[in-house]
Amino acid sequence: MDAERYDRARPPYPDALVDRIVTASPGRDVLDVGAGTGIEARQFQAAGCTVLGIEPDERMAAFARRSRVEVEVARFEDWQPAGRQFDAVIAGTAWHWVDPVAGAAKAAQVLRPGGRLAPFHHVPQLPEEVIDALAEAHRQVAPDSPLDLGLLKGSALDASRPLFARITDGIRQTGRFSEPEQWRFAWERTYTREEWLDQLPTFGALTRLPADELAEVLDSVGAVIDTLGGHVTVPYITVAVTSTRSGTA
């Protein structure tokens, strides 16, 4: 993973989401799970929080540290909190990498009573033309591992429901949180051709393509964006599945 590209190209999170999590937490000590390059950690720092990141990839963690985010390298399920406690546990488009039950149990362990667990994910609704171009270009260069993007041609939010159900069920199974709820924040971003093609290599199977094959995919998708006027507008819904830690100890 190219950490510099990831940090440059991936979109930040809505300010309204950050503000709501901060306001709904008992304090401002935040643990950021799967902190990556520090995108959401810096947003919470700007909102007045003290943030500790947990990130399994040393390259991403090193980038985050250069941007003044404190990060410890570990899988969240294996990380040792050493008695430290927090007012909020967050995860920006990262909780799908965490075991939903073990992750929620670890969050309950490190949260103060009344502390908030709030993993959140971007849900982008990509234009069908871009989805088709990406799927076809990837099929041409990697026919043995085609991208299955069919679900994205419908409602992206509907396609994401199983993820949010797994997160919700994991929280419930701990028996240590209030009933989870969803907070949704709708917004959109218009990308230039260059901005969109800069972001694509940070996703999924594209991160594993050789440089020449990746270039072919980007050329094909770029040609479609040219037909759309040289830019693409992507509606997003950012969804947080959130709950508070119950109990007094």
N, C-alpha and C positions, 0 to 999 in steps of 0.2 A: 504494500500500500504506500502510495506517495503521500506522505503526511502533509507536505506543503500544499499540494493540489487539493487534498481533502479539505483542509482548513479554508482555502481560498474559495472553493467552488460550492461547498455544502451550505445551504441557507441556515441562518440563525432561526431562533424561535420567537414567536410573537411576544412583544413586551407585556401584553395583557396576561399571557400565561405565566410569565415570570412573576409579575406583580401579584397575581392571585395566589400562587403557591407561597410566596413570601408572606403575604398578609394572613394566609390561613395556617401558618406554622407558628409554633409557640416561641420561636427565636430564630436566629439567623446563622446557625451553624449547619452547613449543608454538606452532605456526602453525595458526590456525583459518580454514579456507577457507569462504567464504560465511558469514561470521560473523553476518550479520543484525543483530539488536538486541543480540547478546551473550549469549544465553541460556546456551549451553554454555561460552562463554569465561569467564563468571563462575563456573560450576561448577568449571572447571579452575583458575581463580585461587584458589578456596576450598580446593582440594586442594594448594595450595602451588606452582602453576606460574606462570611468566611467559608471558603469552599476547599474541601479535600477531594481530589479525584482518585478513583480506582480504575486502572486501565491495564489489560493484559498484554498489550503490544508496546514493547519498549520504544519503538520508533515514534508512535503516536504520543506516548508519555513524554518523550524527550522534547518534542515540539511544544506540548502544552507547558512544560516547565520553562521553556524559553519565552513563553508569553505570560509568565508570572503566575502560573497555576501550580499549586502543590499537588503532586501525583505520586501514588505508590503503585508499583507494578504487581498485579495479581489478578487472578480470576476472583470475582466477588465472592463466590461460594467458598473459596479457599482462604480469602483474606483474613488476617488476624487483627481485630480492632483494638486489642490490648486495653480494654476497658473504656475506650473513647465512646462518647454518645453524641447524637446529633438531633437537630430539630426537624430536619427534612432529609429524606433520601430520594434523589431524583435520578433519572436516566434519560438521556436524549437520544431517541432512536437507537437504543442499545439493549433494552430489556429482553428482546427476542433472543439474545445470545445467552441469557441467564436462565437457569432452571427455575420455572415459575414458583414452585413450592419452596425449594431451598433458598432462593433469592428473597422471597417474602419473609421467610423465617429469619434469615440473616438481618434483613431490614428491621424486623421487630426487635432483634437482639440489640441493635445499635441505636434505635430511636428512643428518645425520652418519652415518657407517657404523654399522649396528646400529639406526639410528633407525626409528621405527614410523610407517607410514601406516595410518590408521584412519578412513575415512569410515563414518558410521553413520546409519541411518534408523529412524524409528518406523514400525512396521507395525500400524495399528489394525484391529481386527475389529469393524466397525460393525454394530449390530443391523439386520436386514433391513427392519424397519418404517421406520427412519430413512433407509436407502438409498432405499427406494421413495418415501417422501415427498419427499426431496430431488430425486430424478430427475423426478418428476411435476411438482413446483412449478416447477422450472427449465424444463421443457418448456412449461408454460403461459405463462411470461413471455418465454421466448426459444426459440420453436419452430424457428427456423432453426439453432440451435446447441445441441441437447439434450445433456445430460450422459450419457455412456456409463458407467454404474456397474455394468453387469452382472457384471463380473469380481469386484467386491467382495462379491457375494452368495455366492460360494464361499469358499474359504480365501484370506484376504488375503495370507498368507505365500506361497501358491502363485502368486498374481497378481503378487507382487513378485520372483519368481525371475528373470525376464528382466533386471531392473535389477541385481540382485546378480551375475548372470552377466556383464553388460557391465562392471561394475566390476572383477570378477576377471580377465576377459580383457584389459582395459586394463593392469592391473598386470603380468600375465604378459608382454605384448608388449614392455615396456620391457627385459626381461632383466636388471633391476637389483634385483629383490626376491626374497625367499624365496617359496615356494609360498603363495598367499593361503589364509587360513582364515576361517571365520565364527564369531563369538562372538554368542550370543543371550541376551537377558535378558527374561524374561516378567514382566509386571506388569499392573495394571489401575488405572483411575481412574473414579470416579463423578462425573459432571457434573450440576449442577443445570440446569434448563431455561435459565436466564439464562447460565450458563457455557458451555453448548454453543452457544447462539445467538451468543454473543460470539465464539466461535472460528470458526464457519463462514465469515464473510466474509474470512478470511485465506487461504482455499484457492482455487487454480486459477481457473476461470472466474467464480466468485462475486466475485472481486476487481474484475471489470470490469463488473459489472451497475450500472445507474443506481440511485440510492437507492430510488426507488419500487418498482422490480422486486425489488430485494434484500429490501425489507420484506415483499413478498408471499411470497417464498420462506421467509423466517424465520418468518412467521406460520404457514405450512403445516407446517413442520417442528416448530415449537413446539406446535402442536395435537396432533401425534402423540406428542411427548414427554409431554404432559399425560395421554394415555391410558396411558402407561407408568408413571404415578405421579409425574410431574413431575421425573424424573431419568433419566439413561441411564448405564449402566456399560459402559465400553469396555475390553475386554482388549487389551493391546499386547504385541508382541514388538519389542524394539529390537535391530536386527541391525547388527553391525560387520563389514565385510570388511577384514581386516587382514593386514599383511605387514611384514617388516623389510627395510631397505635393506642389500643385500649389498655386499661390497667393502671396501677399506681406504682409499679416497680418493674 
